Amino acid sequence: MLSQIQDSSTIMIGGFGTAGQPAELIDGLIELGVKDLVIVNNNAGNGDYGLAKLLKSGAVRKIICSFPRQSDSWVFDELYHAGKIELELVPQGNLACRIQAAGMGLGAVFTPTGFGTLLADGKETRHIDGKDYVLEYPIKADFALIKAHQGDRWGNLVYNKSARNFGPIMAMAADVTIAQVSEVVELGQLDPEHIITPGIFVQHVVAVDAANDIPDGAYVNLGIGLPTKISKYLPTDKDVFLHSENGLLAFGPPPAKGEEDPELINAGKEYVTMLTGGSFFHHGDSFAMMRGGHLDIAVLGAFQVAANGDLANWHTGAPDAIPAVGGAMDLAVGAKKVFITTDQVTKQGEPKIVEELSYPVTGKHCVDRIYTDLCVIDVTTDGLKVLEKVAGLSFEELQALTGAQLIDATQG
């Protein structure tokens, strides 16, 4: 899915500030390692999060936006002043209009906004019915990465509050639209009257399904990297107790800016808060919880997962690779269930789900379920059963991206 994106692509990224910003898709884009990107967004990133993180990675050559200068846009500010990023400034209404024009198949639009200003220099103007206009051309993209609340397998989307912003028009203006959603629902569960983006504009729908599959009252350890993103999607009507190997139980979301406590971090060294009733303990007790079977679920990343549930996530075995094991082996053998969150393939396009591991093993026969950017797979004694896959992807296409035999259980 994201692996379709190549160097020098033009990518629209939804969001007004951080509202509606598809942060997890952006993280995946960074991991892809592409460069020389042209990004279309209303802003130029906030803090070190999401879009700002993408800019900081050095992947972006140019940004087309309306309002890049904010109190927390230090990443863009530094790049711009150093001459390391190109800026095309567009009035916000014109930005929306030009994106819409691309989606509607228009060749150009005349707009009164900007006439007589520096932003109209060199552009064609016209006097129409007593008013002056500027000719503006559509903004089209190779890809659009957007965030919605719910989607179905046809790609129909509904949004949450003001997170809608640029999402619907960007979906229309890109060759390929990838939508990050909190939940994928069955066909018919979305009221036709409430669908904002019809599926004709969306090619891929990605859900952070692992969050929805964590039961009420569960004690859960989230591994560093991609698994930590799950904490943002935990249902608010459930009590889920997050455990961190450095001695935290029942920790909460990141603190507000300026309220960070350097002595309150999770295993990924990220700032967190504590929920009412949470507790601290030393490493010995923490690993007793992990190895003693007291954790209901561990969510880990992976280099490879084998068809029999073997896991490799600490070392590639390459002579120049630096191994890092941390608590992964303890979690693999100690948690009652192990969920894996990973991409379907590597940056080089090699399958990460394989018949047998070629990397050093972390844990034997430990994986229960795999969540990738393309599907959800249960590891069973009968084989790897595909429970869900993204809209528009055939079972045959998924099998071609997998190094082990799959069983199609999406119809049963």
N, C-alpha and C positions, 0 to 999 in steps of 0.2 A: 504494500500500500504506500507508505512513505518512501519505500525503496524506489518508487517510480521517479522521485524527484532527483534531478540532475544538476550539476554545476550550471550557473548562469540562469537558472529558472526565475521567473517572476511569480511571487507568491503573495496572495492577499491573506492577511491574518486578521480575523475578526476581533472585536473588542473596542470599547471606549475606555481608555485606561486599562484597568484589570477586569472590568465588568465584561463578561463574555469572551475573555481571552482564553484560547485553548492551550493552557500551559503545558499539559501533558503531551500534546502533539508537538509543541515547540521543543520540548525536551527530546522527543524522538528525532526531530529534525537536526538538532545539535549533534546527537549521537551518530546520525547518518554521515556527518563530516563533509557535506557539500559546501561549496564556496561560490563567491561572486554572485550572490543572490540579490535580486531587486525585491524589496519588501514594500507592500502597500498596507498602511494602517493609519488610523486617525492620529496616533501619537508615536513617540519614538522610544517607548519603554519606561517602566517605573522601577526604581531601585535596582536590584540585581536579579529581578524575577522575570520569568516569561520572555517577552520580546527583548527586554534589556539584556537578559542572559544570552539570547541569540546574537545580539549586536556585539556583546563582549567576547563571544567565541571567535570573532573575526570572519564570520561567514557572509556578512552583508556588505555589498559594494555600494548600494544606493537605497535610500528610503524615500518613498513618496507619501507625504503625510500633511496634515493640517496644522498640528500644534505640537511641535517637538520639544518646546522649552517648558519644563515644569520643575517644581522644587526638588523632585527626586529623579531627574533625568540625567544624572551625572555620567552614566555610561555613554550616552549619545553625546553629551556636551564635550567630553574628553576626546572622543573619536572625531567629532566635527572640527574642533579647534586644532587638532593635530593633522587635519586634512586626510583622514583615513576613511571617511564616508562621504558620499555625495548626497545632497538633500534637494529634492524637488518639492517646493512648498505650494500647497493647493488650498484655497479657501474651503472650509468644511462642506458647505453646500455644493460647491463645484465638485469636490471629491466624490460625494454621494451621487451627484448627477452623472458624472463621467463613468462611474462604475455601473450605474443603472443603464446608461447608454450602451455600454458593451454588452450587457445582458439582454438588452432589447434589440440588438442588431442594428443600431443606428450608426451612421457614418460620422456624425459630429452633432453638437448642440450649440445653440446661441444662448448665452446667459448674461444677465446684466451685472452679475457679481464680478468685481475686479476691474471693470472698465475705468480707464483713466489712472490706474495704479501701476506700480512697478511690476506686479504679477501679470499684467496684460502686455508688457513690452514685447514687441515683435510678433504679436498675434493679430490675426485678421479681426477687424471690427465691422459692425454694420448698424445702420440707423433704421430701426423698424418701428412703424407706428408711433413716431415721436420719441422713441427711447433708444439709447445706445446699448449695444450688446458686444460680447467678446465670443469668438469662435473657440470652442474647446473640443478636443478629441477624446474618444472613449479610453478608459483604462481597462485593459483586459489582462488576465493572468493565466499562467500555465496551471497553477494550483490555487485553491482557496482552503485554508484551514480555519474552521469555525467551531464554535461551541454552542450546543443546544441543550435543552433539559431532557427531552425524550425523543427517540426516533424509532421507526420500525424498519423491517428488513427491506422495504421498498425505498427507504430514504426519506420518508415524510418526517418533518421535524416540527416540534413545538419548543418554545423558548421560555426562560424564566425571567420575568420582570424586564428590567432595562438591559439585560444581557443580550437582548435581541439585536440592538443597534445596527451594526453593519452586516451582520451574518446573512440575512436573506438576500441582500443585493449582491454581496460577494459570491454567494453560491451560484447566482445566475451568470456571473461574469468570468468564470474560470472554466478551463477545459476539464479539470478534474477537481471536484469538491470532496473534502474529507471532513466529516462532522464528528466531533467528540461529544458524546452524550453521557448523562448520568445513568440512563437506563434505556435498554432496547426492549420495546414492548411488542406483543403480537399484533399482526394485522387486525384492524378493527378496534383496537383499544384507544386509538387516537380519534377523537371526534372530528369528522371532516370539517366541521365549522371552525375548529380551533387550529387546524394545521396551517402554519405560517409559510413554511417552505415545502412545496410538493416534491416528491421524490425524483421527478424528472431533472431537478437541478443538483442532485446529490449522488455521487458514485460510491462512496464508502461511509459507513457508520461504525464508529468505534466506541465501545462502552468500557468503563472501568468496572467490569462485572464482579470482580473479587469482593468489592465493598458490599455489594448486595447479597453475596452468598455467605457473609459472616453472620452467624446467628446471634440472637439476643443473649446477653450474658456471657459471651465468649471472652476468653483471655487470649490475646493475640500479640505475637511479635512480628513487626514489620522490618524486614531486612533493609539495608541501606540502598540508596538509588531509587529505581522505579517503584519498589514496593511501598516506600514512604508516601507516595502520592495517594494511596488508598485512604489515608486518614482524612483527606478532604471530602470524600464521598460517602463516609459512613452514615447510614440513615439516622436522623435525629431522634427517631422513635425507638431506638435500640440502645441498651447499655452494653457497650463494647469496651473492654478494659485493655488498653494498649500497654505492652510490656517492652522495656528497653533494657538491653543487657548490661548497661552501665548503672543499673540500680533504680529504675523508675517503674511504677505501676499506676495505671490510670492517668497518663499524661494527656494533655490536650493540644490544641492548635498552636501555631506560632504566636508570639506576643505582638502587640502593637509596636510600631517603630518607636524606638526610644525607651522601651520597657524591657529590652532583652537582658537576661541574667546570664553571664558567662558560666555560671555554675549550675545552670538548668538547661541541659542539652540532651538530645537523644543519641543513639549509637552512630548516627550519621553526622554528628557534631552540629546539628541544626538546633536553633533555639526553640524551646517548647514552653508550654504552660502546664500547670497541674490542675486536674479536676478536683472538685470537692470530694474528699474521701480518698485521694491518692496517697501513695506512700513511697518512701525511699528506703534502700537497703544496700548492703555491701555486695561485692562481686560474688562472694561465695554463695550467698542466699539466691542471688540472681540466677546463677548457673544451676543451682539445685532445682529451681523452678523449671529451667529449660530442659535439663537432662532427666528430671524425675517424673516426666509425664504430666506436669501440671498445666502446661500450655495447651489450649485447644487447637490453635492454628499457628503455624509459622508461614509467613509469606516471604519468599526468597527470590532473588534473581538467578539467572542461569547462563552459563556458556553453552551447555548441552544438557538435554534430558533424553535418556534412553527409553526404549519401548517398555522395558520392565520396571521403570520408575527410578533407575539409577540417576544420580544428579552429579554434575560437575559445575562448580562455580567459583573455585578458588585459584586455579592455575591452568594455563593452557598447555603447559609442558614445554613451551618454546625455550631454548637456551637463554635468550635475552629477556624473557618475561620475568617480572617481579611477582612472586606469589604473595597472596594475602588471604588468610583464612578466617581470622576473627572468631566469631561465635557460630559460623555457618555449620560446622560439623556437629556441634552440640545441639543446634536446633533441628538438624536433619534427623538425628537419632532420637530426640527427646519429645518433640511435639506430637500430639495425637494425629494431626493432619498437616501435610506440607503442601501449600499452594505455590506455584511458580508463576511469576509475571515476567514476560520476555518478548522479544520480537520473534517472528516466525523464522527469519533468516538473519545472517550476519550482514555487516556492511558490504562484504564481498559477495553476498547472495548465497552463501552456503547454509543449508538447513541447520537449525539448532535443535530440532527434534530428530533423533537418529535411532537406528536399530541398536547400535552398541556405542558406548562412549569411546572417543579417541583422546579425550582429555583425562587428567587424573581425577579420580572419583572423590566426591565430597561425602556422599551417603549412598548406601546400597538399598534399592527397593523402597525408597522413602517418599517419593512424589505421589500425591493423590490426584492432583488436578493441575492443569497447565492453562494459563491465560496468555494468549499472544495478541498481537495487533490485528490478527485475522480470525481467530477462533477461540473456542473453549473446548478443552479435551480432558476427559476423564481417563486416568490410567487404571485399567482393570485387568483381571486375570484372563479375560478374553481378548485383550488388546487395547489399543488407543481408540477410544470412542469420541467422535466429534459431536458435541452437544449443540454448539452454535457456531455460525460463521457469519462474516460480514455480508451485507447485502451486495449482490452483483458478482460474488465470487462463487464459482462452481466448485463442487466437491473434487472434480478432476484437477482443477487449477490448484486447489489447496494441497492435494496429494503430491503434485509436482514440486511443491515448495517444501516438502517434508521428506526426511531421510528414513522414515519407518512407515510400515503399512498402517493406514487409518481405516476405521470402521465408521460409516455414516450413520449416526444415530439422531440426526436432526429431524427426521420424519416420524420417529417413534415416540 
